[in-house]
Amino acid sequence: MGDLESMAGNLHIYAGVAVWECGDKLTKAEETMRIHAKRMIQYNHDNGLRNILPHLQLALKLMGSAEDAFMTFCGISEDDFFQQEWHRKGGKTSKLIGHTTRLYLAIMRGDMALGERIYEMGKMYHKGGILFIGSIMRAFLGGLVAFATARYHGDNEKEMIRVAEESISTIKIWAKHSYWNFANKLFLLEAEYWFLNGNEKLARRKFGDSIAAAAKHRFKNEEGLAAQRAAIFHLHYNRKQEASSYLKHAKDCYEQWGATGLVEQIDAAMSEILEGLD
């Protein structure tokens, strides 16, 4: 049976990479995680199941499925599961995974207000410890949320700018060690930086750099995200034709990724923009 204690951590790493890092087909990741979830039940491995179910639930939501993975494998709803998880002693890793998967979904859906609330809720679980894949993604996702939030000039603007700039500094260091994995993330954060600071020329260039790097390195999910963020940038300046073009690019990426739920959302956004062009 091997080292069951290490299994939970390994499942978390696999699932994180499969769903939100490598951009491979979501259907393949969903099928594999479903098999692992069943095995965790057979092994009576509670931590392993807790570590993989949030990723499986994320994949299902991205795919547009109405299935609740927590109900399927635990007999309780997602909300009830996380209510129990937040009050459970220990389990820092599973709490971190739960927050990060929800943060990722909010950002992919373009709901930065929800993303900010989730980011703030998860701070206590992201201090110290091992640098899991969720911690790495949180540095990137937190920067995106912070830049988007800072543009609204709320009471926490200074704090959000600090978080955003710290995110760029962190990703820049990682990009020096692994350009393939982090270049597109760095370019996207830099695009948001110039967007926030009103430099249209540099923001436009960096959005293009992020899309190109993600495409070259085969991160279809992040290519779609960069195109989606570029569309928001152009909408801000009322360039609806360009925004529509970038949304179509994002839609194509999400279709290839298997994220039917995001495709349907972009279709609705494109219809609204195109109506404004008539």
C-alpha positions as CSV (number, residue, x, y, z in Angstrom):
1,M,0.0,0.0,0.0
2,G,3.0,2.3,0.4
3,D,3.4,5.5,2.4
4,L,-0.2,6.5,3.1
5,E,0.9,9.6,5.0
6,S,2.7,11.0,2.0
7,M,-0.2,10.0,-0.3
8,A,-2.4,13.0,0.8
9,G,0.3,15.5,0.0
10,N,1.1,13.8,-3.3
11,L,-2.6,13.9,-4.3
12,H,-2.8,17.6,-3.6
13,I,0.2,18.3,-5.8
14,Y,-1.1,16.1,-8.6
15,A,-4.6,17.6,-8.5
16,G,-3.4,21.1,-8.3
17,V,-1.1,20.7,-11.3
18,A,-3.7,18.7,-13.2
19,V,-6.5,21.3,-12.8
20,W,-5.0,24.7,-12.6
21,E,-1.3,24.5,-13.6
22,C,-0.7,22.5,-16.8
23,G,-3.8,23.4,-18.8
24,D,-4.4,19.8,-19.8
25,K,-8.0,18.6,-20.6
26,L,-10.2,19.0,-17.6
27,T,-12.2,15.9,-18.5
28,K,-9.0,13.7,-18.2
29,A,-8.2,15.3,-14.8
30,E,-11.7,14.9,-13.6
31,E,-11.8,11.2,-14.5
32,T,-8.4,10.5,-12.8
33,M,-9.4,12.5,-9.6
34,R,-12.6,10.6,-9.4
35,I,-10.7,7.3,-9.4
36,H,-8.3,8.6,-6.6
37,A,-11.3,9.8,-4.5
38,K,-12.8,6.3,-4.7
39,R,-9.4,4.8,-3.6
40,M,-9.2,7.2,-0.7
41,I,-12.5,5.9,0.5
42,Q,-11.4,2.3,0.1
43,Y,-8.2,3.0,2.0
44,N,-10.2,4.9,4.7
45,H,-7.8,7.8,4.0
46,D,-9.7,10.9,5.2
47,N,-6.9,13.4,4.6
48,G,-6.3,12.1,1.1
49,L,-10.0,12.5,0.3
50,R,-10.1,16.0,1.9
51,N,-7.1,17.1,-0.3
52,I,-8.5,15.9,-3.6
53,L,-12.2,16.7,-3.4
54,P,-11.8,20.5,-3.6
55,H,-9.9,20.1,-6.8
56,L,-12.5,17.7,-8.2
57,Q,-15.2,20.1,-7.3
58,L,-13.3,22.9,-9.0
59,A,-12.9,20.9,-12.2
60,L,-16.6,20.1,-12.2
61,K,-17.6,23.7,-11.8
62,L,-15.2,24.8,-14.6
63,M,-16.8,22.1,-16.8
64,G,-20.2,23.5,-16.1
65,S,-21.4,20.4,-14.2
66,A,-24.1,20.7,-11.5
67,E,-22.7,17.7,-9.6
68,D,-21.5,18.3,-6.1
69,A,-18.4,16.1,-5.6
70,F,-18.7,16.5,-1.8
71,M,-22.2,15.1,-1.9
72,T,-21.2,12.3,-4.2
73,F,-18.3,11.1,-2.0
74,C,-19.1,12.4,1.5
75,G,-22.9,12.7,1.5
76,I,-22.8,16.4,2.5
77,S,-22.9,19.6,0.4
78,E,-19.8,21.6,-0.4
79,D,-20.9,24.4,1.9
80,D,-21.5,22.0,4.8
81,F,-18.1,20.3,4.1
82,F,-16.2,23.6,4.3
83,Q,-18.2,24.7,7.4
84,Q,-17.0,21.6,9.1
85,E,-13.5,22.1,7.7
86,W,-13.0,25.6,9.0
87,H,-14.0,24.5,12.6
88,R,-11.9,21.4,12.5
89,K,-8.6,21.5,14.5
90,G,-5.5,21.0,12.3
91,G,-5.9,20.2,8.6
92,K,-4.1,23.4,7.5
93,T,-3.3,22.0,4.1
94,S,-6.9,21.0,3.3
95,K,-8.1,24.5,4.5
96,L,-5.5,26.1,2.2
97,I,-6.6,24.0,-0.7
98,G,-10.3,24.9,-0.1
99,H,-9.5,28.6,-0.1
100,T,-7.3,28.5,-3.1
101,T,-9.6,26.4,-5.3
102,R,-12.5,28.9,-4.5
103,L,-10.2,31.8,-5.1
104,Y,-9.2,30.3,-8.5
105,L,-12.8,29.8,-9.5
106,A,-13.8,33.3,-8.6
107,I,-11.0,34.8,-10.7
108,M,-11.7,32.5,-13.7
109,R,-15.3,33.7,-13.5
110,G,-14.2,37.3,-13.4
111,D,-15.7,37.9,-9.9
112,M,-12.9,39.9,-8.3
113,A,-15.1,41.2,-5.5
114,L,-15.7,37.6,-4.4
115,G,-12.0,36.9,-5.0
116,E,-11.0,39.6,-2.6
117,R,-13.2,38.3,0.2
118,I,-11.9,34.8,-0.3
119,Y,-8.3,36.0,-0.4
120,E,-8.8,37.9,2.9
121,M,-10.4,34.8,4.5
122,G,-7.5,32.6,3.6
123,K,-4.7,34.7,5.0
124,M,-4.4,32.7,8.2
125,Y,-3.8,29.5,6.3
126,H,-1.0,30.8,4.1
127,K,1.6,31.8,6.6
128,G,4.8,29.7,6.8
129,G,5.0,26.0,6.2
130,I,5.8,24.1,3.0
131,L,5.4,25.9,-0.3
132,F,2.6,23.8,-1.8
133,I,1.3,24.3,-5.3
134,G,-1.7,26.1,-3.7
135,S,0.7,28.6,-2.1
136,I,2.4,29.3,-5.4
137,M,-0.9,29.9,-7.2
138,R,-2.1,32.1,-4.3
139,A,0.8,34.5,-4.9
140,F,-0.3,34.8,-8.5
141,L,-4.0,34.9,-7.9
142,G,-3.7,37.3,-5.0
143,G,-1.8,39.7,-7.2
144,L,-4.6,39.7,-9.8
145,V,-7.2,40.3,-7.2
146,A,-5.2,43.0,-5.6
147,F,-4.7,44.9,-8.9
148,A,-8.3,44.7,-9.8
149,T,-9.5,45.8,-6.4
150,A,-7.0,48.7,-6.2
151,R,-8.5,50.2,-9.4
152,Y,-11.7,50.9,-7.5
153,H,-9.8,53.1,-5.0
154,G,-11.5,51.7,-1.9
155,D,-10.4,52.1,1.7
156,N,-7.9,49.2,1.3
157,E,-6.3,50.6,-1.8
158,K,-2.8,51.0,-0.3
159,E,-2.9,47.5,1.1
160,M,-4.0,46.0,-2.2
161,I,-1.2,47.8,-4.1
162,R,1.3,46.4,-1.5
163,V,0.0,42.9,-2.1
164,A,0.0,43.3,-5.9
165,E,3.6,44.7,-6.0
166,E,4.8,42.0,-3.6
167,S,3.2,39.4,-5.9
168,I,5.1,40.8,-8.9
169,S,8.4,40.7,-6.9
170,T,7.8,37.1,-5.9
171,I,6.8,35.8,-9.3
172,K,9.7,37.6,-10.9
173,I,12.1,35.6,-8.7
174,W,10.4,32.4,-9.6
175,A,10.5,33.3,-13.3
176,K,14.3,33.5,-13.1
177,H,14.4,29.9,-12.0
178,S,11.6,28.6,-14.2
179,Y,10.8,30.9,-17.1
180,W,8.7,28.3,-18.7
181,N,6.3,28.0,-15.7
182,F,6.1,31.7,-14.6
183,A,6.8,34.0,-17.6
184,N,3.2,34.3,-18.6
185,K,2.1,34.9,-15.0
186,L,4.7,37.6,-14.6
187,F,3.7,39.3,-17.8
188,L,0.0,39.2,-16.8
189,L,0.7,40.8,-13.4
190,E,2.9,43.5,-15.1
191,A,0.0,44.1,-17.6
192,E,-2.3,44.7,-14.6
193,Y,0.3,47.0,-13.0
194,W,0.4,49.2,-16.1
195,F,-3.4,49.1,-16.4
196,L,-3.7,50.3,-12.8
197,N,-1.2,53.1,-13.5
198,G,-2.8,54.2,-16.7
199,N,-0.1,53.3,-19.2
200,E,-2.2,51.9,-22.0
201,K,0.8,51.2,-24.3
202,L,2.7,49.1,-21.8
203,A,-0.4,47.3,-20.5
204,R,-1.4,46.3,-24.0
205,R,2.1,45.0,-24.8
206,K,2.3,43.0,-21.6
207,F,-1.2,41.4,-22.1
208,G,0.0,40.3,-25.5
209,D,3.3,39.0,-24.0
210,S,1.3,37.0,-21.4
211,I,-1.0,35.4,-24.0
212,A,1.9,34.6,-26.3
213,A,4.0,33.0,-23.5
214,A,1.1,30.9,-22.2
215,A,0.4,29.7,-25.8
216,K,4.0,28.9,-26.4
217,H,4.3,26.9,-23.1
218,R,0.9,25.2,-23.7
219,F,-0.9,26.6,-20.6
220,K,-4.3,26.9,-22.3
221,N,-6.1,27.8,-19.1
222,E,-3.8,30.8,-18.5
223,E,-3.8,31.8,-22.1
224,G,-7.6,32.1,-21.8
225,L,-7.3,34.0,-18.5
226,A,-4.8,36.5,-20.0
227,A,-7.1,37.0,-23.0
228,Q,-10.1,37.5,-20.7
229,R,-8.2,40.1,-18.6
230,A,-7.1,41.9,-21.8
231,A,-10.8,42.1,-22.8
232,I,-11.6,43.8,-19.5
233,F,-8.7,46.2,-20.1
234,H,-10.1,47.2,-23.6
235,L,-13.7,47.5,-22.2
236,H,-12.4,49.9,-19.6
237,Y,-11.4,52.2,-22.5
238,N,-14.6,51.4,-24.4
239,R,-12.8,49.5,-27.2
240,K,-15.7,47.0,-27.6
241,Q,-14.5,45.5,-30.8
242,E,-11.1,44.6,-29.4
243,A,-12.7,43.4,-26.2
244,S,-14.9,41.1,-28.2
245,S,-11.9,39.7,-30.1
246,Y,-10.1,38.9,-26.9
247,L,-13.2,37.3,-25.4
248,K,-13.4,35.1,-28.5
249,H,-9.7,34.1,-28.0
250,A,-10.5,33.3,-24.3
251,K,-13.5,31.2,-25.3
252,D,-11.4,29.2,-27.8
253,C,-8.9,28.5,-25.1
254,Y,-11.5,27.4,-22.6
255,E,-13.2,25.2,-25.2
256,Q,-9.9,23.4,-25.8
257,W,-9.3,23.1,-22.0
258,G,-12.8,21.7,-21.5
259,A,-14.1,24.5,-19.3
260,T,-17.7,24.5,-20.7
261,G,-18.9,26.6,-17.7
262,L,-16.5,29.4,-18.6
263,V,-17.4,29.2,-22.3
264,E,-21.1,29.7,-21.5
265,Q,-20.2,32.7,-19.3
266,I,-18.1,34.3,-22.1
267,D,-20.8,33.7,-24.6
268,A,-23.2,35.8,-22.5
269,A,-20.6,38.5,-22.1
270,M,-19.9,38.6,-25.9
271,S,-23.6,38.9,-26.7
272,E,-23.9,41.9,-24.4
273,I,-20.9,43.6,-26.0
274,L,-22.0,42.8,-29.6
275,E,-25.5,44.3,-28.8
276,G,-23.7,47.5,-27.9
277,L,-22.0,47.6,-31.3
278,D,-25.3,47.5,-33.2
